[in-house]
Amino acid sequence: MALTKVLIAVKTYPTLSSKYDELVCTAGFLEDGSWIRVYPIPFRKLEYDKQYSKYDWIEVDLVKNNSDFRSESHKPKSIETAFNIVDHLGTEDSWRLRKEIVLKNVHTNMAVLIAEAKDPQKYTSLAVFKPTEILSFEIEKSERDWDKDKLAQLIANAQQLNLFKNSDNPFEVVKKLPYKFSYKFKSEDGKERTLMIEDQGNRF
């Protein structure tokens, strides 16, 4: 089994899934500094010692995600695939080890990135980007609860499964985050733009 080594850099807040209860999208870097997306992952259902943190090097058996046209998108060969944590890059020496991987290809022009995202030969969807100016950090309220119908279906599925497993510790879906976060910024093309912050830190 050939394993892919990935430096975890992005972990999104969990979203609801009819099949896996909830899922997390993970993205990071290969050893050559190129981006890779790993999805779907039922992160909170992984064994505790497999629940990787940001800037962990992990090894995982991946295949191309053919249901996603974006070039970086891959998925675990099996949801039961082991995620082996093999190393962690710390912040010593002004984050030197992290910078050696993360800063290999830094974009500064958003117009160029948008063009690459539309290019059928590239379909770039992940990048390290450095704005010329950060204008503001925005916080916006959103729905406080998950969609009631979808949540009710997940709860019903979980209860049915627990009857067969006879579990005393049923899985509970994470609470919905009731806010949206974004940055307003300018890049080399001079335009003001807004991008949502999907990364939700190390907790999930």
Stockholm file with secondary structure:
# STOCKHOLM 1.0

chainA/1-204         MALTKVLIAVKTYPTLSSKYDELVCTAGFLEDGSWIRVYPIPFRKLEYDKQYSKYDWIEVDLVKNNSDFRSESHKPKSIETAFNIVDHLGTEDSWRLRKEIVLKNVHTNMAVLIAEAKDPQKYTSLAVFKPTEILSFEIEKSERDWDKDKLAQLIANAQQLNLFKNSDNPFEVVKKLPYKFSYKFKSEDGKERTLMIEDQGNRF
#=GR chainA/1-204 SS CCCEEEEEEEEBCCEEETTTEEEEEEEEECTTSCEEEEEEECGGGSCGGGCCCTTEEEEECEEECTTCCSTTEEEESSTTCCCEEEEECCCHHHHHHHHHHHTTSEECCHHHHHHHHHCTTTCCCCCEECCSEEEEEEEEECCSSCCHHHHHHHHHHHHHHHHHHTCSSCCCCCCCCCEEEEEEEECTTCCEEEEECCBCTTCC
#=GC SS_cons         CCCEEEEEEEEBCCEEETTTEEEEEEEEECTTSCEEEEEEECGGGSCGGGCCCTTEEEEECEEECTTCCSTTEEEESSTTCCCEEEEECCCHHHHHHHHHHHTTSEECCHHHHHHHHHCTTTCCCCCEECCSEEEEEEEEECCSSCCHHHHHHHHHHHHHHHHHHTCSSCCCCCCCCCEEEEEEEECTTCCEEEEECCBCTTCC
//
